[in-house]
Amino acid sequence: MNALSPWAVSASAELAGNSSVRFELHADPFNFKVIATTDSIWIQTELPNGGRVSFRAAYSPGSNLEVIKSKENPRQGIDLKLKSGIGQQKVTISVDQSSGSPVLRYTSSLIPAKDLMMPSWPKDILFNGKNNNPEQTEGKIHAGQFGTRTGFLYLSQTRPKSASLLYLQNLTALSAYAEQTETSLGDTVGGEWPELGFSLPPSKKPLPKGKEVILADAFIAFSEEVPEKEPDMIRLYLDLLARIYLLLPKPETAYKHWPDILDKGLKDLIDSPGCWSQVNGHKYFNAYVSDYETPPEIMVQLAVLLPLLDYVEWSKKELEVMKTIKAGLPSFYDKKLGTIMRWLPAAEDKLKGEEEQKVPKVMDSWYLHHPLLNLSRLALKGDKMATQLFLDSLDFAIRVAHHFKYQWPVFYKMDTLEVVKAETAEGKGGEKDVAGIYAHVMLQAWELTAEQRYLKEAEKAAKTLQDLGFKIFYQANNTAFSSGALLRLYKITKNELYLELSYMCLAGLFRNVQLWDCNYGYGKNFPKFFSLYPLNDAPYTAVYEEQEVFCAFHDYLKHAEDVDILPSVKLLIAEYIRYLVDRAVYYYPTMLPADMLEVKPKIGEVDPKLWIALEDLQDGWLKSGTVGQEVYGAGNAFGIMPRHYLQIPGLPFMIYTDYPTSGFNARKGKNISFKILGDKRISCRIMLVKTASKKIPEFQVLLKGQKEPLKASTVANGNLEYIIPGDSSVIIHTHLSKSI
């Protein structure tokens, strides 16, 4: 039991003796009572088995808070108007029972009576027990906000064993508060049992008199389940998150013309001298624009090559730059060690050791497996050079896995396997998701060679991921690759363990997203809703990891088409993809005001006119591009185009979708058909995008099972737009002769 704040002590005493119930609603097995005390509006929630938790929907310091008007609303709740010394407040409380888990929502706003400084503010959750005694309660916090990620808490009350809940503060709604007070909304949700939740960040500037501002917009999903096993805890988290997501206010998306964006990015990637270095007659990509100090890395070369290959296969074009990249790959192989290396051996002497990994023959654990994964993809497409490099490196990768017993450190020496850095932080262990990407590499080897030893290696590595929970997440793209590998293992073996571990990886990813828009400071210049952080402690979102997670999620849904996966998983993955396609263009500095770009980045230079993505987008009060302009993030557009533009032979338009698709079938003179993935409860955008000056031919767009064709909206450039539900089968009749 942790010590209580004065607010908690005072609140417990008032709630124990207060009978001023303004509203009551029963949502079996939960009961909600709205109670007014001298300084707060509380929603006292009775849980199963005698549990109780109270949510503070409004607060005014002192003892003069007065309810001046109350009215029940049609959303199963109540609207209140309040006044006190600090000003007038409005509170809206509702309980949604449209689906399995009830969701409580409360929104409060304030019109200050005077210019107000906000030095401190109490948390809004108090577990206060059957007798309003917090000391009689215990619980477990499974996960919560870190930095500027989603403002959430996921927890279970264990004494009494009553319920679990997912609390989410809609921080988008609080952007005006952050803007006016010059504060960040990072790390605003947290606390220690029994006093938890959101508290306003202390202001640097006052809230102006007479200007209404939202102070809270909280969603809480309840479940009477108190999971004891990790798979149940993970499943419940995903389901409750999807439940709230459906109710959460979400920003609108807008079509971005990715063909033009890709052309600009491709030109700058090829032509900009800052993207390239030359060693022993071969050209290599720099990791960052104008970073000539760091030797070439194999991960960088392959991280650009594979998206380029996706684009070439889609467009049927030839790119000379791909030959340039591939020509330099064999130089990364060390014959003595029998493996590809991170740093180009011929240029390792340029390393100065300013960072732990910038030393010859030092390997970051995931850096070995990521290039192997990309080489395996080339190998499975029939590339002989990639096949040779991949197969020749496998025994070394297996030896390292056995040496570390499938629990990799952060850095180790390639020649001696001596550990350079064991843990990400004291007591946190090493790179936990490497076992998952290693399993993915082994599955690729098994698919390429049909040798059972590789499948056995994949299973051995996968089983070591048990009991990691949300701690599985080390680096976003590798956790995403792990989720896909585990799904494939489940399909091969029918062992439910692997499907459960796959969900665990996905939960780790969604715990590290930002389900709010940072509409303050520089954040007003770009969208960040549903962005993903690259590391579990990273302060910014990053283009490279996001682009690779985006591609991995596409693959996940395709592998899952014949698997009965959780509906929440389908929904969340499809929505992440939809929002990335909308906002990824803002990683390009050309899309941002110059005054929000870092002039002196950590690595290389930032050229605001170059269509090469920044590594980092920061919190609204910080400049972006602080790390550098990331050449190995160039796969951004090349990953999006082949997955979201469906080409039609013989017709002057492409089909664009902002949701993932499968089963695309388009033959000349025949009807076009494809499946929109995702979830029917959320709609997505389909557009017919002109590829010539001709008008789009007349046709009919239908959803399978419906007789009436969909109605189109004409949008910019003569393109046509349709809004349809996810998880729909689309048929386009193109045999009509007229034009529109």
VENVEN-V571277 format. One record per pair of residues at least 24 apart in sequence whose ideal C-beta (glycine too) atoms are under 6 Angstrom apart, sorted by the first residue. I is the first residue (numbers start at 1). J is the second residue. Records with the same first field share a line. If there is no record, write none. Layout:
I = J ; J
This chain:
1 = 135
2 = 192
5 = 195
7 = 122
8 = 126 ; 195
11 = 126
12 = 128 ; 132 ; 134
15 = 132
16 = 132
22 = 70
23 = 78
25 = 95
27 = 95 ; 97 ; 102
29 = 224
30 = 102 ; 222
32 = 95
34 = 78 ; 93
36 = 67
38 = 63
39 = 63 ; 65
41 = 91
47 = 162 ; 163
48 = 162 ; 163 ; 224
49 = 160 ; 162
50 = 130 ; 160
51 = 157 ; 160 ; 162 ; 163
52 = 128 ; 129 ; 130
53 = 127
54 = 126 ; 128
55 = 124 ; 125
56 = 124
57 = 91 ; 106 ; 108
58 = 89 ; 91 ; 108
60 = 84 ; 86
87 = 111 ; 112 ; 113
96 = 247
101 = 221 ; 222 ; 223 ; 243
102 = 222
103 = 219 ; 221 ; 247
104 = 220
105 = 219
106 = 218
107 = 217
108 = 215 ; 216
109 = 212 ; 214
110 = 213 ; 215
111 = 212
112 = 207 ; 209
114 = 209
115 = 206 ; 208 ; 209
116 = 206 ; 207
117 = 203 ; 206
118 = 200 ; 203
119 = 202
121 = 199 ; 200
123 = 191 ; 195 ; 196 ; 197 ; 199
124 = 197 ; 198
125 = 196 ; 197
126 = 195
127 = 194
134 = 194
137 = 194
139 = 193
143 = 470 ; 511
144 = 190
145 = 189
147 = 186 ; 539
148 = 186 ; 619
149 = 512 ; 514
150 = 515
151 = 188 ; 189
153 = 196
154 = 237
156 = 226
161 = 226
163 = 222 ; 224
164 = 223 ; 225 ; 226
165 = 220 ; 222
166 = 221 ; 240
167 = 220
168 = 219 ; 244
169 = 198 ; 218
170 = 217
171 = 516
172 = 516 ; 517
173 = 214 ; 217
174 = 214
175 = 519 ; 520
176 = 213
177 = 213
178 = 520
179 = 520
180 = 207
181 = 205
184 = 619 ; 621
219 = 244
230 = 469
231 = 500
234 = 503 ; 504 ; 507
237 = 507
238 = 507 ; 566 ; 568
239 = 568
242 = 568 ; 571 ; 572
246 = 681
251 = 517 ; 529
253 = 582
256 = 585
258 = 637 ; 640 ; 641
261 = 585 ; 637
262 = 637 ; 641
264 = 611
265 = 611 ; 637
268 = 610 ; 611 ; 612
269 = 634
270 = 321
275 = 631
279 = 346 ; 347
280 = 346
282 = 328
283 = 324
284 = 328
285 = 631
286 = 631
287 = 632
288 = 603 ; 604 ; 628 ; 629
289 = 604 ; 605 ; 612 ; 629
290 = 604 ; 605
291 = 603 ; 604
295 = 343 ; 344 ; 347 ; 350
296 = 344
297 = 342
298 = 332 ; 340 ; 371
299 = 367 ; 370 ; 371
300 = 632
301 = 325
302 = 371 ; 374
303 = 632
304 = 634 ; 635
306 = 374
307 = 635 ; 638 ; 639
308 = 638
310 = 642
311 = 638 ; 641 ; 642
314 = 642
333 = 389
337 = 414
338 = 396
339 = 393 ; 396
340 = 371 ; 389 ; 393
342 = 367
356 = 411 ; 420 ; 421
357 = 411
361 = 413 ; 414 ; 415
362 = 411 ; 420
363 = 412 ; 414
364 = 411
365 = 408 ; 431 ; 434
366 = 431 ; 434 ; 475 ; 478
369 = 437 ; 438 ; 441
372 = 441
373 = 440 ; 441
376 = 444
379 = 448
380 = 448
394 = 445
401 = 438
406 = 435 ; 461 ; 464
408 = 434
431 = 474
432 = 468 ; 472 ; 474
433 = 472 ; 474 ; 478 ; 479 ; 482
435 = 461 ; 464 ; 465
436 = 482 ; 485
437 = 478 ; 481 ; 482
439 = 485
440 = 481 ; 485
443 = 485 ; 488
462 = 486 ; 489 ; 498
465 = 501
470 = 508 ; 511
472 = 504 ; 505 ; 508
473 = 508 ; 512 ; 536
475 = 535
476 = 532 ; 534 ; 545 ; 549
477 = 545 ; 548 ; 549
479 = 505 ; 508 ; 509
480 = 549 ; 552
481 = 552
484 = 552 ; 555 ; 556
487 = 559
510 = 572
518 = 620
520 = 620
521 = 620 ; 621
522 = 596 ; 620
523 = 620
525 = 592 ; 593
526 = 586
527 = 583
529 = 579
530 = 576 ; 579
540 = 616 ; 618
541 = 617
542 = 615 ; 616
543 = 587 ; 613 ; 630 ; 633 ; 636
544 = 630 ; 632 ; 633
547 = 635 ; 636 ; 639
550 = 580
551 = 639
553 = 577
554 = 643 ; 660
557 = 660 ; 677
558 = 662
570 = 678 ; 679
571 = 679
574 = 659 ; 677 ; 678 ; 726
577 = 660
578 = 658 ; 659
581 = 640 ; 644 ; 658
584 = 636
587 = 613 ; 614
588 = 613
589 = 614
596 = 623
597 = 625
598 = 623 ; 625 ; 626
601 = 625 ; 626 ; 628
602 = 627
603 = 628
604 = 628
652 = 691 ; 692 ; 694
653 = 688 ; 689 ; 690 ; 691 ; 696
654 = 689 ; 691
656 = 687 ; 689
657 = 686
658 = 684 ; 685
659 = 684 ; 726
671 = 731 ; 733
672 = 732
673 = 731
674 = 730
675 = 729
676 = 726 ; 728
678 = 726 ; 727
679 = 726 ; 727
680 = 725 ; 726 ; 727
682 = 726
683 = 723 ; 725
684 = 726
686 = 722
687 = 719 ; 721
688 = 720
689 = 719
690 = 718 ; 719
695 = 739
697 = 739
698 = 736 ; 738 ; 740
699 = 732 ; 733 ; 734 ; 736
700 = 733
701 = 732
702 = 731
703 = 728
704 = 729
